[in-house]
Every structure is written in structure tokens, then in C-alpha cells.
Amino acid sequence: MAATQPSADVEGALLAHLNANGEIPDSRAFASSLGVPHKDLEDVIKRLLAFRIIESTDITTEAWVLTDEAKDYAARGCPEVHLVAAIPPEGASRAALKEELGDVFDIALKNAAKNKWIEQGNRDLVLRTVEDTKDELQELLKRVENGEDEVQEQLKRLENPKTREVVPDPIKVLKRRKLVTKEKTIWYSLKKGPEFVVKRKTLATDVTREHLKSGDWKDLEFKDYNYGAQGQPIAIGYSQPLLEVREAIQNIFLEMGFSEMPTNMFVESSFWNFDALFQPQQHPARDSHDTFFLKAPATTTQLPDDYLEKVKQVHQSGGYGSKGYGYDWKRDEAEKNLLRTHTTAVSARMLYKLAQEEHFAPKRYYSIDRVFRNEAVDRTHLAEFHQIEGLICDYGLTLGDLIGVLEDFFSRLGMPKLRFKPAYNPYTEPSMEIFSYHEGFKKWVEIGNSGMFRPEMLLPMGLPEGVNVIAWGLSLERPTMILQEIDNIRNLFGPKVDFNKIKGRPMCRVGL
């Protein structure tokens, strides 16, 4: 293999030729005369253009070239010709021919049949109908490979559907079988530029220690500095709308005297996610179409047996003034692992822990973290999103207390327009859906759910009689969409978020 000519030699030869002749009409021919790839010459041309030593004019051509498949046919012959050559006078089975030709058997059989070179007497036997075949396609492919103008013109005419000129059938075959593809080639004509020199000087960019010691810095020519050039952007953080609202909500909870619950368990058991919340095992939410169940580990055995027995009893037979659901409760269902569908599973754990304390004390808890539901993704729904949960546990709480807390909470968040609608939840009674007016959608949008936890959920835990729990839950994404006037949740969270929009947002905080 010939050694690549150094870039400095290519540059010197180019400048010497321009100095002697004034122009280079074809950079491809010049690269060939130097014995270097055109890409190497192109790199030198671009460098000299930057210093205005030369000027160039682009010359663009388009030509049809062979695909990799066609190059193989041009070298070895077309598969249909090989197929006919492989068939003896008495015929051959498809299996034998497939073993002979390998991967190209199907295309060979198809094109040989189209040329009427073969016939298939029955399902398996293939007979040849010609004595000999001429590989005209291979010859045509070689002509394309050699760049013959006549073939290029015929392919060009074929590209124009309005042409009335007759194009030979073999040319049509090239296009139909996708054996050719159009390739664009760019080369240059060159002439002297306004700063032309026979030998380009290398300008110094820095004064080094060696320059100072030798004193040759006095004779150096330095590259001009562009004092108007923009520097590299400073690497800074950007405020994501979701995190802004999350921080604002967290601050609101803290101002209202709430403590954060630990939410680091994305994987939860069905017991804490459903059963402890008095949600029956036949509930549609437990279907795989609504919930992501784990394959490994599929189940857990780390459940409090005494409490589990009380939950089983209230599901099957009722208690605490309830009739229960009257079905055969199964521990196997409760032990199934899943990706938690709501952070209310965390609330159940915290209330159970609170009930085990020797002396009851009122509590206010909140959490903000990920939950997972097997939902169809659209402009207002995601399969993975954030849930905000708040609860107050104390004696004598009523629905009026819940409404008052919600109005206080959302007004602090900057969403004073609220409506409440009666709803049903397995673990709250009474229950209310929460709506807020979306200025972007110009309509009321559901933003959360709320209610008072049922005695069937609280009393089996061991909480004292008369203790009530008011609670509410909402997604983090929907309030953010309302506050930021975003009409598609996928523009807020997930892989389709436009980072440039986040970078371009003004620094601001949610008004409290």
C-alpha cells in the first residue's frame, strides 16, 4: 500500500500549481495526479479557504452507482443464472437448490421464473426450460460500475416519469430490483485568493518560555485575536418546571406543619398497596391491565401476621360496623409484588406504625414521589408520574376540616379556583374529587382525590376510637401544567421534553 502524502506536501504542490497556472479546474483530477485521495486534498482546500489564500467554486454531479448487492452480482454473476446452471436436465428439488444457492435462493427462483427460464412441475421439482442463459444483467452492472455515460443517461431518463423516451427493459430491472442508487459527488475548481502566497506562514498563537529565552519572539508573526468572539457558555443549572412546583408544594406542606414520609420503596406488596386500604381483591385496579406486577421477586412474605389476620377478617366478614365484602380472602394475592400505584401505600404503613406507639399523638404527613400505572399515554396521562399525598390524623376531624385544608393548601399554591365533586373510593368515605380551572384548556380539570379514611381501614391497625384521618392525593404534573399553562404532559416529563425550552425559561418561582 502506498504511503499517504503528508498534508504539507499536498498544500505545497497545490500552491505551486496555482502560482504557475493560475487555476485548477478539477480538484479530482489534481488529487489523482498527486496520487492522494480527494478527501486529503479537500482538507487542505478548506484550510486555505479559511485564510483566503485560495477561492473555490463547487462542482456538483449526481451519478448512479451500484449497491453492495449489485457489486456482488457484477463480480460473481446474477443468482438466477447460477440457479439455472445448477439444474440438471432431469430437474432438481427446491431443497437441493436452496442448499446450493443459500440466501439468494428465493430471489433467484423469483427472477428465473419471471424470465421463463424455469418451470415448477410440482411443489418440489424445478425444471429448466432453456439450454443456456446469458447474464445480460451482469454485463449491464459492469457498465454502470465503469460509469458509462450511455447507461447513466438511460437511468436519468427513467427517473423522470413524464419522459416519453423508450428505456431498455434491463435498465428498468436495475431500478425495480434496487441494484442502483444515486450518489452525489462534490469537487472544486480553484483559483488564487486575495491573500494568495506561494508558501503559507504558520502564525504563532502564544509566547512560550523557549521564545523568551531565545529572543526570537521579536521576529514572530502572531495570529490576530478576535476580541469580539463569543466565549464558551458558562455551565449553569436550569430550573425545570416540575421541580419548581415540587419545591413550592414541599414548602407549603412544611409551612402547614407537615412531616415528610419515607417513599423510597417503588416496589410494594399488594397487601400495603390494596388490602390494607380495604380495597377488595376482585377490584379492577388489581388487573395487570392497570397495574405493573413483578416477575422476580414475584411475592413477599414480610407481612405483619397479626395485622394481616385482622385485615383478612374485615374483608371476609366485616367488623367495626361494616359487613365487609363477603368473599374468600387469599393471602397469595396479598403477597404479590408490584410497582406501587399510589403513595397511599406509604400512608398505610405510616398509620400502622403510628398505631403501634404506646400513646397516640396527632400527626400531619406528606409525600411527593413516583407512582406507576399501566395506562395509555396521551396528552394528560403517563404510565409513570409523581403523586402528592397529604394526610392529617387527629380526633374529631370532619369533612369540613378537609375542605378547609384543601382550600388553604391550593390557595397557597396559586390555584384558588376549586370545585369538589362526590366520588367513591374503597378506602375513604365520604370521598371528593378536586377540580381546578385550567386557563390553557379553558375548562375545569380534575387535579386530585380526597376523603376521610374508613374505619375498616383505620381500626384494624389499632388506632383509637374517635381518631379520624383526612387525606388527599394529586399528581404533581397536572398542577404544574395548570400553573405553567402547558397543555401536553409529555412536554413536561419524560423523553420528549424539549431541553432547549427549559434552558430558555426565565428564572422564577411559583407565587405563594
Backbone torsions as a table, in degrees:
resi	resn	phi	psi	omega
1	MET	NA	132.1	-179.2
2	ALA	-69.7	142.7	-179.6
3	ALA	-71.8	143.4	178.8
4	THR	-71.3	133.3	-179.7
5	GLN	-70.6	133.8	179.9
6	PRO	-57.2	150.2	-177.5
7	SER	-60.8	-37.2	-179.3
8	ALA	-64.6	-36.7	178.4
9	ASP	-67.0	-41.5	178.5
10	VAL	-62.9	-43.5	179.0
11	GLU	-63.0	-43.7	179.3
12	GLY	-62.6	-42.2	179.8
13	ALA	-65.1	-39.4	-179.2
14	LEU	-64.9	-47.0	-178.3
15	LEU	-66.7	-38.2	178.6
16	ALA	-64.1	-40.1	179.9
17	HIS	-66.7	-42.5	178.0
18	LEU	-65.0	-38.0	179.7
19	ASN	-63.3	-36.2	-177.4
20	ALA	-84.5	-35.0	-171.2
21	ASN	-114.1	-16.2	177.1
22	GLY	87.0	-23.9	-179.3
23	GLU	-158.5	161.5	171.0
24	ILE	-127.6	104.2	-174.0
25	PRO	-70.9	-23.7	-174.5
26	ASP	-143.3	107.5	-178.0
27	SER	-66.7	-27.5	177.9
28	ARG	-65.1	-47.2	179.8
29	ALA	-63.7	-37.5	-179.9
30	PHE	-66.9	-42.0	177.5
31	ALA	-61.8	-39.2	178.6
32	SER	-64.5	-39.4	179.7
33	SER	-66.5	-29.4	176.9
34	LEU	-82.8	-15.6	-178.0
35	GLY	74.8	32.4	179.7
36	VAL	-124.0	154.2	174.7
37	PRO	-62.9	147.8	179.9
38	HIS	-61.5	-30.2	179.7
39	LYS	-61.8	-39.0	179.0
40	ASP	-65.3	-41.5	177.9
41	LEU	-66.0	-37.7	-179.7
42	GLU	-61.6	-38.6	177.6
43	ASP	-61.6	-41.3	178.5
44	VAL	-66.1	-41.9	179.9
45	ILE	-59.2	-45.2	-178.4
46	LYS	-64.1	-36.8	179.4
47	ARG	-67.2	-43.1	-179.7
48	LEU	-69.7	-32.8	176.3
49	LEU	-62.0	-38.2	-178.2
50	ALA	-62.3	-29.8	179.7
51	PHE	-96.9	6.3	179.0
52	ARG	59.5	25.9	177.6
53	ILE	-76.0	-31.7	177.3
54	ILE	-130.9	165.4	171.2
55	GLU	-124.2	149.7	-177.1
56	SER	-135.4	154.7	172.2
57	THR	-125.2	127.4	-179.8
58	ASP	-71.9	137.5	173.3
59	ILE	-120.6	117.8	-174.3
60	THR	-116.4	133.7	174.1
61	THR	-133.4	155.3	174.9
62	GLU	-122.3	133.0	-179.4
63	ALA	-139.0	153.0	177.2
64	TRP	-87.0	129.6	179.9
65	VAL	-126.0	163.3	-177.8
66	LEU	-78.3	144.8	170.4
67	THR	-76.8	171.9	179.4
68	ASP	-60.9	-38.9	178.4
69	GLU	-62.1	-43.7	-178.5
70	ALA	-67.6	-35.8	177.6
71	LYS	-61.6	-36.9	177.8
72	ASP	-66.8	-41.2	178.1
73	TYR	-65.3	-39.0	-179.6
74	ALA	-64.6	-33.5	-178.7
75	ALA	-82.3	-39.1	-171.0
76	ARG	-113.4	-11.3	-176.3
77	GLY	101.5	159.8	-175.7
78	CYS	-80.2	148.7	-173.9
79	PRO	-63.7	-32.3	-179.2
80	GLU	-67.4	-31.5	176.5
81	VAL	-68.7	-42.8	177.4
82	HIS	-62.2	-36.1	-179.5
83	LEU	-64.2	-48.7	-179.0
84	VAL	-62.4	-39.3	179.8
85	ALA	-65.6	-25.1	-177.2
86	ALA	-86.0	-7.7	-177.6
87	ILE	-92.7	118.1	176.3
88	PRO	-72.4	168.1	-178.2
89	PRO	-54.8	-35.3	-178.6
90	GLU	-82.1	-1.5	179.6
91	GLY	94.4	173.5	-179.1
92	ALA	-146.8	153.0	178.9
93	SER	-76.4	153.5	177.2
94	ARG	-59.8	-39.0	-178.5
95	ALA	-63.1	-42.4	-179.5
96	ALA	-66.1	-40.6	-179.9
97	LEU	-68.8	-36.1	178.4
98	LYS	-65.7	-38.2	177.6
99	GLU	-66.3	-35.5	-178.7
100	GLU	-70.9	-45.1	-174.0
101	LEU	-92.3	-23.3	178.3
102	GLY	74.1	-133.5	-171.2
103	ASP	-65.7	-23.9	-175.8
104	VAL	-90.8	8.1	-175.6
105	PHE	-60.3	-47.0	-175.6
106	ASP	-62.3	-45.4	-179.3
107	ILE	-69.4	-33.7	177.5
108	ALA	-65.3	-44.3	-179.6
109	LEU	-63.4	-42.7	-178.0
110	LYS	-62.8	-46.6	-175.3
111	ASN	-77.8	-30.9	175.6
112	ALA	-66.4	-39.6	177.2
113	ALA	-67.3	-37.5	179.4
114	LYS	-66.0	-34.4	177.5
115	ASN	-80.5	-3.3	-178.4
116	LYS	61.1	37.1	176.9
117	TRP	-89.5	-17.5	-177.1
118	ILE	-137.3	164.4	168.5
119	GLU	-142.1	153.2	-177.5
120	GLN	-112.2	103.6	-176.4
121	GLY	-65.6	-39.5	173.3
122	ASN	-139.8	-168.1	-174.6
123	ARG	-62.0	-30.1	-171.3
124	ASP	-110.1	-31.2	-173.0
125	LEU	-85.7	132.9	177.9
126	VAL	-116.9	126.0	-178.7
127	LEU	-114.5	145.5	175.9
128	ARG	-89.8	144.2	-178.6
129	THR	-111.9	-0.6	178.4
130	VAL	-127.8	151.7	179.5
131	GLU	-76.4	-40.6	-175.9
132	ASP	-146.9	158.2	178.6
133	THR	-129.8	148.0	176.0
134	LYS	-109.4	128.7	-176.3
135	ASP	-84.0	75.1	-179.7
136	GLU	-67.3	-32.6	-179.6
137	LEU	-64.7	-39.6	178.5
138	GLN	-62.2	-42.2	179.3
139	GLU	-63.4	-40.3	178.8
140	LEU	-66.0	-39.7	178.1
141	LEU	-62.2	-37.1	178.2
142	LYS	-67.3	-34.2	177.9
143	ARG	-67.6	-38.6	175.6
144	VAL	-64.6	-41.8	-178.5
145	GLU	-62.7	-33.6	179.3
146	ASN	-83.1	-3.4	176.3
147	GLY	73.1	31.4	-178.7
148	GLU	-63.0	131.7	-175.8
149	ASP	-62.3	-37.8	-176.8
150	GLU	-61.2	-45.0	179.6
151	VAL	-66.4	-40.4	179.1
152	GLN	-61.0	-40.8	179.2
153	GLU	-65.6	-39.7	179.5
154	GLN	-65.7	-40.2	176.9
155	LEU	-65.5	-37.0	179.2
156	LYS	-65.3	-41.7	178.3
157	ARG	-64.4	-39.2	-179.2
158	LEU	-64.2	-28.3	-178.2
159	GLU	-68.3	-25.6	-179.6
160	ASN	-92.9	107.6	-175.9
161	PRO	-66.4	-17.3	-178.0
162	LYS	-86.0	-7.0	-177.6
163	THR	-66.9	142.8	177.7
164	ARG	-105.4	2.6	179.2
165	GLU	-72.6	144.8	179.7
166	VAL	-78.1	128.8	178.6
167	VAL	-112.4	129.8	-179.0
168	PRO	-56.3	145.5	-179.7
169	ASP	-57.2	-41.4	179.4
170	PRO	-56.4	-34.7	177.9
171	ILE	-64.9	-40.9	177.9
172	LYS	-62.5	-35.6	178.8
173	VAL	-62.3	-40.1	179.0
174	LEU	-56.8	-44.7	-179.1
175	LYS	-71.6	-43.3	-176.3
176	ARG	-63.8	-39.9	-179.0
177	ARG	-86.8	4.9	177.2
178	LYS	55.1	47.1	178.8
179	LEU	-94.9	-8.0	177.5
180	VAL	-129.6	153.2	177.1
181	THR	-142.9	149.9	-177.9
182	LYS	-82.7	134.9	-179.0
183	GLU	-125.6	132.6	-179.9
184	LYS	-96.0	132.9	179.9
185	THR	-122.8	134.0	178.4
186	ILE	-122.3	129.6	170.4
187	TRP	-137.0	-172.2	-168.0
188	TYR	-137.0	149.4	162.1
189	SER	-105.6	138.3	-170.3
190	LEU	-122.9	147.8	171.7
191	LYS	-147.2	173.4	-177.9
192	LYS	-66.1	142.9	176.3
193	GLY	-98.4	176.2	-178.4
194	PRO	-64.3	-22.8	180.0
195	GLU	-108.9	30.1	-173.6
196	PHE	-63.4	136.3	172.8
197	VAL	-139.9	153.5	179.2
198	VAL	-73.4	-32.6	178.6
199	LYS	-133.3	121.3	-177.8
200	ARG	-77.6	132.6	177.0
201	LYS	-82.4	143.4	174.0
202	THR	-92.7	110.9	-177.2
203	LEU	-81.6	140.8	178.6
204	ALA	-77.0	147.1	178.2
205	THR	-111.5	-19.2	-178.7
206	ASP	-142.8	152.0	170.8
207	VAL	-92.3	119.1	-176.6
208	THR	-98.9	171.5	177.8
209	ARG	-61.7	-38.6	-179.7
210	GLU	-65.5	-38.7	177.0
211	HIS	-60.2	-42.6	-178.2
212	LEU	-67.9	-38.5	-178.8
213	LYS	-68.0	-41.7	-176.4
214	SER	-83.6	-22.8	-178.9
215	GLY	84.8	1.5	-177.5
216	ASP	-76.3	-1.6	177.2
217	TRP	-62.0	-22.7	-179.5
218	LYS	-66.8	-28.5	-175.4
219	ASP	-99.9	-2.4	-177.6
220	LEU	-75.1	146.3	170.5
221	GLU	-103.0	124.6	-175.1
222	PHE	-100.4	145.4	176.2
223	LYS	-66.9	136.5	179.7
224	ASP	-63.9	140.8	176.3
225	TYR	-93.0	136.3	177.9
226	ASN	-95.8	96.5	-176.6
227	TYR	-74.3	-11.8	178.5
228	GLY	-92.4	-1.8	-178.2
229	ALA	-69.1	143.5	178.4
230	GLN	-77.3	138.1	175.7
231	GLY	-80.6	174.5	177.7
232	GLN	-66.0	136.8	178.3
233	PRO	-59.3	142.2	178.9
234	ILE	-71.8	131.0	179.9
235	ALA	-73.7	112.3	-179.7
236	ILE	-131.8	165.0	176.0
237	GLY	-84.1	158.0	179.8
238	TYR	-124.5	149.0	-175.9
239	SER	-90.4	116.7	178.3
240	GLN	-86.0	133.9	-175.6
241	PRO	-54.8	-39.6	-178.5
242	LEU	-62.4	-40.8	-179.0
243	LEU	-72.9	-31.6	176.1
244	GLU	-60.7	-49.3	-178.1
245	VAL	-68.6	-36.6	177.5
246	ARG	-59.4	-45.4	179.8
247	GLU	-64.3	-40.8	179.4
248	ALA	-62.6	-43.4	-179.6
249	ILE	-66.4	-40.5	178.2
250	GLN	-60.7	-42.5	178.8
251	ASN	-64.6	-36.8	178.1
252	ILE	-63.2	-45.5	178.6
253	PHE	-59.7	-43.6	-178.7
254	LEU	-65.3	-40.2	177.6
255	GLU	-63.1	-30.9	-178.5
256	MET	-88.3	5.7	173.4
257	GLY	87.3	23.0	-179.7
258	PHE	-90.9	152.3	173.9
259	SER	-111.4	144.9	-176.0
260	GLU	-80.4	137.2	176.0
261	MET	-89.1	148.2	176.1
262	PRO	-73.1	126.6	-175.5
263	THR	-126.5	32.8	-173.9
264	ASN	-84.0	4.9	-179.0
265	MET	-105.4	91.8	176.5
266	PHE	-68.2	-34.9	177.7
267	VAL	-88.9	127.6	-176.9
268	GLU	-133.0	159.0	175.5
269	SER	-85.8	155.3	176.5
270	SER	-61.9	-27.3	-179.5
271	PHE	-60.3	-54.4	-178.0
272	TRP	-74.3	-30.6	-177.6
273	ASN	-77.1	-31.1	-175.5
274	PHE	-126.8	-59.2	-169.1
275	ASP	-61.8	-45.1	-178.8
276	ALA	-64.6	-20.0	179.7
277	LEU	-93.9	15.5	178.7
278	PHE	59.1	38.4	176.6
279	GLN	-102.3	120.1	-172.7
280	PRO	-64.2	154.6	-177.3
281	GLN	-71.7	-14.2	176.1
282	GLN	-92.6	5.5	-176.4
283	HIS	-64.8	139.6	-178.7
284	PRO	-57.6	-26.1	-179.2
285	ALA	-63.2	-19.9	180.0
286	ARG	-85.2	-0.2	179.2
287	ASP	-76.3	148.1	-178.8
288	SER	-64.3	-17.0	177.0
289	HIS	-74.2	-15.5	-178.7
290	ASP	-114.4	-19.8	-172.6
291	THR	-133.5	142.3	175.9
292	PHE	-89.5	107.5	176.8
293	PHE	-92.6	147.6	-178.7
294	LEU	-86.4	147.0	173.0
295	LYS	-92.5	-34.4	-179.7
296	ALA	-148.2	118.5	-8.2
297	PRO	-76.3	134.1	-175.4
298	ALA	-75.6	-28.2	-175.1
299	THR	-138.2	168.7	173.7
300	THR	-134.0	151.9	175.9
301	THR	-116.6	2.6	-176.6
302	GLN	-87.2	73.3	179.4
303	LEU	-127.3	144.4	179.6
304	PRO	-71.3	110.6	-170.7
305	ASP	-61.6	-43.3	-178.3
306	ASP	-62.5	-46.2	-179.9
307	TYR	-67.4	-39.8	179.4
308	LEU	-59.5	-38.8	-179.6
309	GLU	-65.8	-37.4	178.4
310	LYS	-68.1	-39.1	177.5
311	VAL	-64.1	-42.9	178.1
312	LYS	-58.8	-44.3	-176.8
313	GLN	-64.3	-42.6	-177.3
314	VAL	-72.0	-28.6	175.4
315	HIS	-69.8	-46.7	-173.9
316	GLN	-76.4	-49.4	-169.6
317	SER	-118.1	-9.4	-178.9
318	GLY	87.2	-161.6	-176.2
319	GLY	140.6	164.2	179.1
320	TYR	58.6	36.6	179.6
321	GLY	84.6	9.2	-178.3
322	SER	-116.2	150.6	175.7
323	LYS	-85.1	-8.5	-176.3
324	GLY	71.8	-163.1	-179.0
325	TYR	-105.2	-14.3	175.3
326	GLY	65.7	44.3	177.0
327	TYR	-133.0	169.1	-178.3
328	ASP	-83.8	98.8	-177.8
329	TRP	-70.7	134.5	-176.5
330	LYS	-116.3	129.4	177.9
331	ARG	-66.5	-33.0	-179.4
332	ASP	-56.3	-38.4	179.2
333	GLU	-68.1	-38.6	-177.9
334	ALA	-69.0	-25.9	-176.4
335	GLU	-84.9	-6.1	-177.9
336	LYS	-68.0	135.7	177.9
337	ASN	-89.0	148.2	-179.3
338	LEU	-153.1	167.1	168.0
339	LEU	-81.8	123.9	-170.6
340	ARG	-55.3	137.5	-178.4
341	THR	-91.5	-13.6	176.8
342	HIS	-161.0	155.5	178.1
343	THR	-80.0	2.0	174.1
344	THR	-63.8	-23.0	173.2
345	ALA	-61.0	-37.2	177.0
346	VAL	-68.6	-39.4	178.1
347	SER	-61.0	-39.6	178.4
348	ALA	-62.1	-43.3	178.2
349	ARG	-61.5	-43.4	-176.9
350	MET	-68.0	-39.0	178.4
351	LEU	-67.8	-38.1	176.4
352	TYR	-62.9	-42.3	178.4
353	LYS	-63.8	-40.3	178.3
354	LEU	-63.1	-37.8	-178.8
355	ALA	-67.7	-22.0	-178.8
356	GLN	-83.0	-9.5	179.4
357	GLU	-71.7	150.8	-174.3
358	GLU	-64.6	-40.9	-179.9
359	HIS	-123.4	128.3	-178.8
360	PHE	-73.8	138.3	174.6
361	ALA	-134.9	135.2	179.7
362	PRO	-57.0	146.3	-177.7
363	LYS	-136.8	152.7	170.1
364	ARG	-127.4	120.7	-177.3
365	TYR	-122.1	151.0	171.6
366	TYR	-144.9	161.7	174.1
367	SER	-153.2	151.8	174.3
368	ILE	-139.7	110.0	-178.4
369	ASP	-163.8	180.0	-173.8
370	ARG	-76.1	144.8	169.8
371	VAL	-136.7	164.7	-170.9
372	PHE	-137.3	129.1	177.5
373	ARG	-139.5	141.1	-177.0
374	ASN	-80.6	73.0	-175.2
375	GLU	-112.5	152.6	173.0
376	ALA	-70.1	132.6	-177.3
377	VAL	-81.4	129.6	173.8
378	ASP	-146.0	-164.6	-172.9
379	ARG	-68.3	-15.5	-179.9
380	THR	-125.2	4.5	-177.4
381	HIS	-134.6	141.9	172.6
382	LEU	-131.7	157.0	176.8
383	ALA	-79.4	-18.5	178.6
384	GLU	-133.7	122.8	-177.6
385	PHE	-152.1	-178.0	-178.2
386	HIS	-106.0	138.5	175.8
387	GLN	-116.2	136.2	173.9
388	ILE	-102.3	132.2	-179.4
389	GLU	-133.6	134.7	174.9
390	GLY	-134.4	142.5	177.6
391	LEU	-148.1	149.7	175.8
392	ILE	-126.4	129.5	-178.4
393	CYS	-117.6	117.2	-176.7
394	ASP	-165.1	170.8	177.1
395	TYR	-76.2	140.9	166.9
396	GLY	70.7	20.7	179.1
397	LEU	-72.5	147.9	-178.2
398	THR	-129.6	176.6	177.1
399	LEU	-64.6	-32.0	176.6
400	GLY	-62.0	-39.2	176.7
401	ASP	-61.9	-41.5	-179.3
402	LEU	-62.0	-46.5	-179.3
403	ILE	-63.0	-41.5	179.5
404	GLY	-63.6	-42.7	179.3
405	VAL	-64.8	-41.5	-179.5
406	LEU	-64.7	-42.3	179.2
407	GLU	-64.7	-38.7	177.0
408	ASP	-65.5	-45.4	-177.4
409	PHE	-61.7	-51.2	-175.2
410	PHE	-74.4	-29.0	176.6
411	SER	-68.0	-36.8	174.8
412	ARG	-62.9	-30.6	-179.4
413	LEU	-81.1	-8.8	-179.4
414	GLY	90.4	23.8	179.4
415	MET	-127.4	73.4	-174.7
416	PRO	-77.2	-19.1	-177.1
417	LYS	-83.5	99.7	-177.8
418	LEU	-122.7	149.2	170.0
419	ARG	-136.0	150.7	179.2
420	PHE	-123.1	142.6	-178.2
421	LYS	-133.2	131.2	177.9
422	PRO	-57.0	142.9	-177.4
423	ALA	-146.8	176.6	177.2
424	TYR	-122.1	131.0	169.5
425	ASN	-133.4	144.0	-179.4
426	PRO	-62.0	-27.8	-172.1
427	TYR	-110.6	3.1	176.1
428	THR	-130.8	142.9	175.6
429	GLU	-160.4	115.7	0.4
430	PRO	-74.0	164.8	-179.3
431	SER	-128.6	150.8	179.9
432	MET	-141.8	135.5	167.8
433	GLU	-85.7	145.6	-176.7
434	ILE	-111.0	129.4	179.0
435	PHE	-120.5	145.5	174.3
436	SER	-133.0	150.1	-177.7
437	TYR	-80.7	124.8	-179.8
438	HIS	-96.5	113.8	-177.9
439	GLU	-65.4	-33.2	179.5
440	GLY	-70.7	-46.3	179.1
441	PHE	-76.9	-19.3	-175.2
442	LYS	59.5	42.0	178.0
443	LYS	-160.5	168.7	176.7
444	TRP	-79.5	132.3	-177.1
445	VAL	-121.6	134.3	176.9
446	GLU	-68.7	128.2	-178.6
447	ILE	-118.6	-9.5	-179.3
448	GLY	-178.0	179.9	-179.7
449	ASN	-132.9	155.2	-177.2
450	SER	-154.9	171.7	177.6
451	GLY	165.3	-175.0	176.5
452	MET	-110.9	126.1	-177.6
453	PHE	-60.1	138.5	-175.5
454	ARG	-72.0	152.8	174.2
455	PRO	-59.8	-33.9	179.6
456	GLU	-61.5	-20.7	176.6
457	MET	-91.8	-41.7	-171.5
458	LEU	-82.0	-43.5	-172.1
459	LEU	-69.1	-35.7	174.7
460	PRO	-62.2	-22.9	178.0
461	MET	-70.6	-25.6	-177.9
462	GLY	106.0	10.7	177.0
463	LEU	-69.4	147.4	-175.8
464	PRO	-64.8	153.3	173.2
465	GLU	-59.5	140.8	179.2
466	GLY	90.9	-10.1	177.2
467	VAL	-84.6	126.2	177.2
468	ASN	-114.5	157.3	176.8
469	VAL	-129.5	121.5	171.3
470	ILE	-102.3	141.0	-174.0
471	ALA	-149.6	158.0	174.3
472	TRP	-150.0	152.6	178.7
473	GLY	-141.0	144.2	178.7
474	LEU	-153.3	161.0	176.4
475	SER	-81.4	154.0	176.1
476	LEU	-77.1	-30.2	-174.0
477	GLU	-68.4	-43.0	-174.4
478	ARG	-66.8	-45.5	174.9
479	PRO	-60.0	-35.9	178.3
480	THR	-63.9	-41.5	178.2
481	MET	-61.9	-39.4	-179.7
482	ILE	-68.5	-46.1	-177.3
483	LEU	-69.0	-35.8	-176.7
484	GLN	-97.1	0.2	-179.7
485	GLU	56.5	48.9	176.5
486	ILE	-103.1	128.5	-173.6
487	ASP	-102.5	1.8	178.5
488	ASN	-138.4	117.7	-175.3
489	ILE	-62.0	-25.5	-179.7
490	ARG	-71.7	-16.0	174.1
491	ASN	-84.3	-3.2	-176.5
492	LEU	-109.3	-36.6	-172.8
493	PHE	-147.2	134.0	178.9
494	GLY	116.3	-173.7	-172.9
495	PRO	-73.4	-11.5	-176.8
496	LYS	-97.3	7.5	179.7
497	VAL	-67.5	131.9	177.8
498	ASP	-83.3	107.6	-176.2
499	PHE	-66.3	-29.3	179.5
500	ASN	-63.9	-33.0	177.7
501	LYS	-68.3	-37.2	177.7
502	ILE	-65.9	-41.8	179.6
503	LYS	-65.0	-31.4	-176.8
504	GLY	-86.7	-3.1	-178.2
505	ARG	-74.0	143.6	175.8
506	PRO	-69.8	148.7	176.3
507	MET	-72.0	122.8	-178.9
508	CYS	-156.0	167.6	175.7
509	ARG	-125.1	151.2	177.2
510	VAL	-67.0	130.4	179.0
511	GLY	-66.2	130.5	-177.2
512	LEU	-109.0	NA	NA
